[in-house]
Amino acid sequence: MYLFGMIILIFFALIGVCGVCRGIARGLSKPESDSEIILIEPIKKGQEDAEYLLRRAAQKVLWMGRHAPDRVIALDCDMDECTRKLCRLVCGDYPFIELCTKDELKDRINKIEI
């Protein structure tokens, strides 16, 4: 029983060390730049895996390091109210995810100066 407990303790300690190293690497590798990288995740009406898609996009941002997108946009492609509510809840969990309609995205693109 003692050996089993020690193995579990070492396992979780390694996970913690990896998390700390990932955080340090992410902080050191983010380039200073004025450009913004945005990942757009289109969500349709009645899309059953909307929460999975947004949480997967969030994990990509958290793990990608230097080349990670700065923002994730959950693009409202005529989604129903239930799906929209679910997307708002997920957006509340991650500060870098936002819900956006097609018209709002179009306006944001038109404001970009080249």
CNS distance restraints for C-alpha pairs under 8 A (distance, minus, plus):
assign (resid   1 and name CA) (resid   5 and name CA) 6.33 0.50 0.50
assign (resid   2 and name CA) (resid   6 and name CA) 6.22 0.50 0.50
assign (resid   3 and name CA) (resid   7 and name CA) 6.21 0.50 0.50
assign (resid   4 and name CA) (resid   8 and name CA) 6.38 0.50 0.50
assign (resid   5 and name CA) (resid   9 and name CA) 6.17 0.50 0.50
assign (resid   6 and name CA) (resid  10 and name CA) 6.17 0.50 0.50
assign (resid   7 and name CA) (resid  11 and name CA) 6.12 0.50 0.50
assign (resid   8 and name CA) (resid  12 and name CA) 6.31 0.50 0.50
assign (resid   9 and name CA) (resid  13 and name CA) 6.10 0.50 0.50
assign (resid  10 and name CA) (resid  14 and name CA) 6.17 0.50 0.50
assign (resid  11 and name CA) (resid  15 and name CA) 6.46 0.50 0.50
assign (resid  12 and name CA) (resid  16 and name CA) 6.23 0.50 0.50
assign (resid  13 and name CA) (resid  17 and name CA) 6.24 0.50 0.50
assign (resid  14 and name CA) (resid  18 and name CA) 6.15 0.50 0.50
assign (resid  15 and name CA) (resid  19 and name CA) 6.25 0.50 0.50
assign (resid  16 and name CA) (resid  20 and name CA) 6.31 0.50 0.50
assign (resid  17 and name CA) (resid  21 and name CA) 6.19 0.50 0.50
assign (resid  18 and name CA) (resid  22 and name CA) 6.05 0.50 0.50
assign (resid  19 and name CA) (resid  23 and name CA) 6.22 0.50 0.50
assign (resid  20 and name CA) (resid  24 and name CA) 6.27 0.50 0.50
assign (resid  21 and name CA) (resid  25 and name CA) 6.06 0.50 0.50
assign (resid  22 and name CA) (resid  26 and name CA) 6.03 0.50 0.50
assign (resid  22 and name CA) (resid  63 and name CA) 7.76 0.50 0.50
assign (resid  23 and name CA) (resid  27 and name CA) 6.18 0.50 0.50
assign (resid  24 and name CA) (resid  28 and name CA) 6.22 0.50 0.50
assign (resid  25 and name CA) (resid  29 and name CA) 5.92 0.50 0.50
assign (resid  25 and name CA) (resid  65 and name CA) 7.19 0.50 0.50
assign (resid  26 and name CA) (resid  30 and name CA) 6.32 0.50 0.50
assign (resid  26 and name CA) (resid  65 and name CA) 4.76 0.50 0.50
assign (resid  26 and name CA) (resid  66 and name CA) 6.57 0.50 0.50
assign (resid  29 and name CA) (resid  65 and name CA) 6.64 0.50 0.50
assign (resid  29 and name CA) (resid  66 and name CA) 5.08 0.50 0.50
assign (resid  30 and name CA) (resid  65 and name CA) 6.87 0.50 0.50
assign (resid  30 and name CA) (resid  66 and name CA) 4.80 0.50 0.50
assign (resid  30 and name CA) (resid  67 and name CA) 7.69 0.50 0.50
assign (resid  31 and name CA) (resid  66 and name CA) 6.86 0.50 0.50
assign (resid  36 and name CA) (resid  69 and name CA) 7.48 0.50 0.50
assign (resid  36 and name CA) (resid  70 and name CA) 6.02 0.50 0.50
assign (resid  36 and name CA) (resid  71 and name CA) 7.79 0.50 0.50
assign (resid  37 and name CA) (resid  68 and name CA) 7.61 0.50 0.50
assign (resid  37 and name CA) (resid  69 and name CA) 4.63 0.50 0.50
assign (resid  37 and name CA) (resid  70 and name CA) 5.21 0.50 0.50
assign (resid  37 and name CA) (resid  71 and name CA) 6.67 0.50 0.50
assign (resid  38 and name CA) (resid  69 and name CA) 5.25 0.50 0.50
assign (resid  38 and name CA) (resid  70 and name CA) 5.87 0.50 0.50
assign (resid  38 and name CA) (resid  71 and name CA) 4.85 0.50 0.50
assign (resid  38 and name CA) (resid  72 and name CA) 5.67 0.50 0.50
assign (resid  38 and name CA) (resid  73 and name CA) 7.09 0.50 0.50
assign (resid  39 and name CA) (resid  57 and name CA) 7.92 0.50 0.50
assign (resid  39 and name CA) (resid  69 and name CA) 6.03 0.50 0.50
assign (resid  39 and name CA) (resid  70 and name CA) 7.99 0.50 0.50
assign (resid  39 and name CA) (resid  71 and name CA) 6.30 0.50 0.50
assign (resid  39 and name CA) (resid  72 and name CA) 4.69 0.50 0.50
assign (resid  39 and name CA) (resid  73 and name CA) 6.18 0.50 0.50
assign (resid  40 and name CA) (resid  72 and name CA) 5.79 0.50 0.50
assign (resid  40 and name CA) (resid  73 and name CA) 4.76 0.50 0.50
assign (resid  40 and name CA) (resid  74 and name CA) 6.19 0.50 0.50
assign (resid  40 and name CA) (resid  75 and name CA) 6.51 0.50 0.50
assign (resid  41 and name CA) (resid  53 and name CA) 7.45 0.50 0.50
assign (resid  41 and name CA) (resid  54 and name CA) 7.24 0.50 0.50
assign (resid  41 and name CA) (resid  57 and name CA) 7.82 0.50 0.50
assign (resid  41 and name CA) (resid  72 and name CA) 7.20 0.50 0.50
assign (resid  41 and name CA) (resid  73 and name CA) 6.04 0.50 0.50
assign (resid  41 and name CA) (resid  74 and name CA) 5.00 0.50 0.50
assign (resid  41 and name CA) (resid  75 and name CA) 5.84 0.50 0.50
assign (resid  42 and name CA) (resid  74 and name CA) 5.92 0.50 0.50
assign (resid  42 and name CA) (resid  75 and name CA) 4.51 0.50 0.50
assign (resid  42 and name CA) (resid  76 and name CA) 6.44 0.50 0.50
assign (resid  42 and name CA) (resid  77 and name CA) 6.29 0.50 0.50
assign (resid  43 and name CA) (resid  47 and name CA) 6.60 0.50 0.50
assign (resid  43 and name CA) (resid  50 and name CA) 6.33 0.50 0.50
assign (resid  43 and name CA) (resid  74 and name CA) 6.55 0.50 0.50
assign (resid  43 and name CA) (resid  75 and name CA) 5.83 0.50 0.50
assign (resid  43 and name CA) (resid  76 and name CA) 5.64 0.50 0.50
assign (resid  43 and name CA) (resid  77 and name CA) 5.63 0.50 0.50
assign (resid  43 and name CA) (resid  79 and name CA) 6.64 0.50 0.50
assign (resid  44 and name CA) (resid  76 and name CA) 6.75 0.50 0.50
assign (resid  44 and name CA) (resid  77 and name CA) 4.85 0.50 0.50
assign (resid  44 and name CA) (resid  78 and name CA) 5.90 0.50 0.50
assign (resid  44 and name CA) (resid  79 and name CA) 4.88 0.50 0.50
assign (resid  45 and name CA) (resid  77 and name CA) 6.89 0.50 0.50
assign (resid  45 and name CA) (resid  78 and name CA) 5.54 0.50 0.50
assign (resid  45 and name CA) (resid  79 and name CA) 3.53 0.50 0.50
assign (resid  45 and name CA) (resid  80 and name CA) 5.07 0.50 0.50
assign (resid  45 and name CA) (resid  83 and name CA) 7.10 0.50 0.50
assign (resid  46 and name CA) (resid  79 and name CA) 6.42 0.50 0.50
assign (resid  46 and name CA) (resid  80 and name CA) 6.22 0.50 0.50
assign (resid  46 and name CA) (resid  82 and name CA) 7.98 0.50 0.50
assign (resid  46 and name CA) (resid  83 and name CA) 6.39 0.50 0.50
assign (resid  47 and name CA) (resid  79 and name CA) 7.77 0.50 0.50
assign (resid  47 and name CA) (resid  83 and name CA) 7.14 0.50 0.50
assign (resid  49 and name CA) (resid  53 and name CA) 6.17 0.50 0.50
assign (resid  50 and name CA) (resid  54 and name CA) 6.33 0.50 0.50
assign (resid  50 and name CA) (resid  83 and name CA) 7.16 0.50 0.50
assign (resid  50 and name CA) (resid  86 and name CA) 7.86 0.50 0.50
assign (resid  50 and name CA) (resid  87 and name CA) 7.13 0.50 0.50
assign (resid  51 and name CA) (resid  55 and name CA) 6.10 0.50 0.50
assign (resid  51 and name CA) (resid  86 and name CA) 6.85 0.50 0.50
assign (resid  51 and name CA) (resid  87 and name CA) 6.60 0.50 0.50
assign (resid  51 and name CA) (resid  90 and name CA) 6.84 0.50 0.50
assign (resid  52 and name CA) (resid  56 and name CA) 5.91 0.50 0.50
assign (resid  53 and name CA) (resid  57 and name CA) 6.19 0.50 0.50
assign (resid  54 and name CA) (resid  58 and name CA) 6.16 0.50 0.50
assign (resid  54 and name CA) (resid  74 and name CA) 7.21 0.50 0.50
assign (resid  54 and name CA) (resid  87 and name CA) 7.74 0.50 0.50
assign (resid  54 and name CA) (resid  90 and name CA) 7.17 0.50 0.50
assign (resid  55 and name CA) (resid  59 and name CA) 6.22 0.50 0.50
assign (resid  55 and name CA) (resid  90 and name CA) 7.38 0.50 0.50
assign (resid  56 and name CA) (resid  60 and name CA) 6.31 0.50 0.50
assign (resid  57 and name CA) (resid  61 and name CA) 6.40 0.50 0.50
assign (resid  57 and name CA) (resid  72 and name CA) 7.20 0.50 0.50
assign (resid  58 and name CA) (resid  62 and name CA) 6.27 0.50 0.50
assign (resid  58 and name CA) (resid  72 and name CA) 7.49 0.50 0.50
assign (resid  58 and name CA) (resid  94 and name CA) 7.29 0.50 0.50
assign (resid  58 and name CA) (resid  97 and name CA) 7.57 0.50 0.50
assign (resid  59 and name CA) (resid  63 and name CA) 6.04 0.50 0.50
assign (resid  60 and name CA) (resid  64 and name CA) 5.70 0.50 0.50
assign (resid  60 and name CA) (resid  68 and name CA) 7.20 0.50 0.50
assign (resid  61 and name CA) (resid  65 and name CA) 7.46 0.50 0.50
assign (resid  61 and name CA) (resid  68 and name CA) 5.03 0.50 0.50
assign (resid  61 and name CA) (resid  69 and name CA) 5.88 0.50 0.50
assign (resid  61 and name CA) (resid  70 and name CA) 7.52 0.50 0.50
assign (resid  62 and name CA) (resid  68 and name CA) 7.44 0.50 0.50
assign (resid  63 and name CA) (resid  68 and name CA) 7.58 0.50 0.50
assign (resid  64 and name CA) (resid  68 and name CA) 4.79 0.50 0.50
assign (resid  70 and name CA) (resid  96 and name CA) 6.98 0.50 0.50
assign (resid  71 and name CA) (resid  96 and name CA) 4.95 0.50 0.50
assign (resid  71 and name CA) (resid  97 and name CA) 5.96 0.50 0.50
assign (resid  71 and name CA) (resid  98 and name CA) 7.78 0.50 0.50
assign (resid  72 and name CA) (resid  96 and name CA) 6.13 0.50 0.50
assign (resid  72 and name CA) (resid  97 and name CA) 4.64 0.50 0.50
assign (resid  72 and name CA) (resid  98 and name CA) 6.45 0.50 0.50
assign (resid  73 and name CA) (resid  97 and name CA) 5.75 0.50 0.50
assign (resid  73 and name CA) (resid  98 and name CA) 5.11 0.50 0.50
assign (resid  73 and name CA) (resid  99 and name CA) 5.85 0.50 0.50
assign (resid  73 and name CA) (resid 100 and name CA) 6.37 0.50 0.50
assign (resid  74 and name CA) (resid  87 and name CA) 7.44 0.50 0.50
assign (resid  74 and name CA) (resid  97 and name CA) 7.03 0.50 0.50
assign (resid  74 and name CA) (resid  98 and name CA) 6.02 0.50 0.50
assign (resid  74 and name CA) (resid  99 and name CA) 4.75 0.50 0.50
assign (resid  74 and name CA) (resid 100 and name CA) 6.09 0.50 0.50
assign (resid  75 and name CA) (resid  99 and name CA) 6.18 0.50 0.50
assign (resid  75 and name CA) (resid 100 and name CA) 5.14 0.50 0.50
assign (resid  75 and name CA) (resid 101 and name CA) 5.73 0.50 0.50
assign (resid  75 and name CA) (resid 102 and name CA) 6.65 0.50 0.50
assign (resid  76 and name CA) (resid  84 and name CA) 7.71 0.50 0.50
assign (resid  76 and name CA) (resid  99 and name CA) 6.94 0.50 0.50
assign (resid  76 and name CA) (resid 100 and name CA) 5.92 0.50 0.50
assign (resid  76 and name CA) (resid 101 and name CA) 4.76 0.50 0.50
assign (resid  76 and name CA) (resid 102 and name CA) 6.50 0.50 0.50
assign (resid  77 and name CA) (resid 101 and name CA) 7.10 0.50 0.50
assign (resid  77 and name CA) (resid 102 and name CA) 6.93 0.50 0.50
assign (resid  79 and name CA) (resid  83 and name CA) 6.13 0.50 0.50
assign (resid  79 and name CA) (resid  84 and name CA) 6.27 0.50 0.50
assign (resid  80 and name CA) (resid  84 and name CA) 6.19 0.50 0.50
assign (resid  81 and name CA) (resid  85 and name CA) 6.04 0.50 0.50
assign (resid  82 and name CA) (resid  86 and name CA) 6.32 0.50 0.50
assign (resid  83 and name CA) (resid  87 and name CA) 6.17 0.50 0.50
assign (resid  84 and name CA) (resid  88 and name CA) 6.21 0.50 0.50
assign (resid  85 and name CA) (resid  89 and name CA) 6.38 0.50 0.50
assign (resid  86 and name CA) (resid  90 and name CA) 6.44 0.50 0.50
assign (resid  87 and name CA) (resid  91 and name CA) 6.07 0.50 0.50
assign (resid  87 and name CA) (resid  99 and name CA) 7.10 0.50 0.50
assign (resid  88 and name CA) (resid  92 and name CA) 6.24 0.50 0.50
assign (resid  88 and name CA) (resid  98 and name CA) 7.93 0.50 0.50
assign (resid  88 and name CA) (resid  99 and name CA) 6.83 0.50 0.50
assign (resid  89 and name CA) (resid  93 and name CA) 6.74 0.50 0.50
assign (resid  90 and name CA) (resid  94 and name CA) 6.79 0.50 0.50
assign (resid  91 and name CA) (resid  95 and name CA) 6.77 0.50 0.50
assign (resid  91 and name CA) (resid  96 and name CA) 7.76 0.50 0.50
assign (resid  91 and name CA) (resid  97 and name CA) 5.13 0.50 0.50
assign (resid  91 and name CA) (resid  98 and name CA) 5.67 0.50 0.50
assign (resid  91 and name CA) (resid  99 and name CA) 7.08 0.50 0.50
assign (resid  92 and name CA) (resid  97 and name CA) 7.98 0.50 0.50
assign (resid 100 and name CA) (resid 104 and name CA) 6.06 0.50 0.50
assign (resid 100 and name CA) (resid 105 and name CA) 6.41 0.50 0.50
assign (resid 101 and name CA) (resid 105 and name CA) 6.25 0.50 0.50
assign (resid 102 and name CA) (resid 106 and name CA) 6.08 0.50 0.50
assign (resid 103 and name CA) (resid 107 and name CA) 6.19 0.50 0.50
assign (resid 104 and name CA) (resid 108 and name CA) 6.27 0.50 0.50
assign (resid 105 and name CA) (resid 109 and name CA) 6.20 0.50 0.50
assign (resid 106 and name CA) (resid 110 and name CA) 6.20 0.50 0.50
assign (resid 107 and name CA) (resid 111 and name CA) 6.33 0.50 0.50
assign (resid 108 and name CA) (resid 112 and name CA) 6.78 0.50 0.50
